[in-house]
Amino acid sequence: MKITILTLFPEMFEPLRQSVIGRAVKGGKFELEIVNIRDYTQDKHLKCDDYPFGGGAGMVMMPQPIGSAIEAVDPDHRARRIFMSPKGRVFRQQMVFEYLEYDHLIFLCGHYEGVDQRVLDLYVDEEVSIGDYVLTGGELPAMVITDCVARYVDGVLSGGSLVDESFSENLLEYPQYTRPVEYRGLIVPEVLRSGNHAKIDEWRRGQAIAITRKRRPDLLGE
Ligand code: ADE
């Protein structure tokens, strides 16, 4: 799997160089390519945005630098090209499995008032939002989706980590405890210390259903 991110702010992606994802990239489990759109501008002042036709606030990203960047990183249109936008399809855990079918994902990050519509018409397969709120750009959303997809790539997480997590089987995850047994008067449930795995599984499932019913009844169809 290769993930390419097209952005005017490549320095914003430092978080993906840390922790689990950072180690996976360094270990060659998947490839992460951060491309500065400005490197592709043909403008002699390196300009990448301009005023909107028709007037209005803010600047719009010009089509040429983005088009040239996409043509350079995916000349035969083999990748899934995704534009991060609050107008897009809302990202859900299930979409990770769609994206894992591709060898190459491209996330295009808009900034300012957005990108010229012709970029979307000519180069983009879909627009995706991470939720019903507006951010200053697509960089944080691209990081969110990269993190979410990358943890399913073979070898990125240790075995078993993906089995019982929130949203598997449409349930939120049960509570977890570690040592010590007592912390500030609160004691780890006895069943988790019993060594009886059938009972532990039953307790965890009961907790998962209870927390899902309380917080997200929609996931249970209620
Ligand atoms: N760009 C700005 N807001 C966004 C959002 N909520 N999702 C995706 N991209 C965005």
Boltz pocket constraint, residues with backbone or C-beta under 6 A from the ligand:
constraints:
  - pocket:
      binder: B
      contacts: [[A, 84], [A, 85], [A, 86], [A, 110], [A, 128], [A, 129], [A, 130], [A, 131], [A, 132], [A, 133], [A, 134], [A, 135], [A, 136], [A, 137], [A, 138], [A, 141]]
      max_distance: 6.0
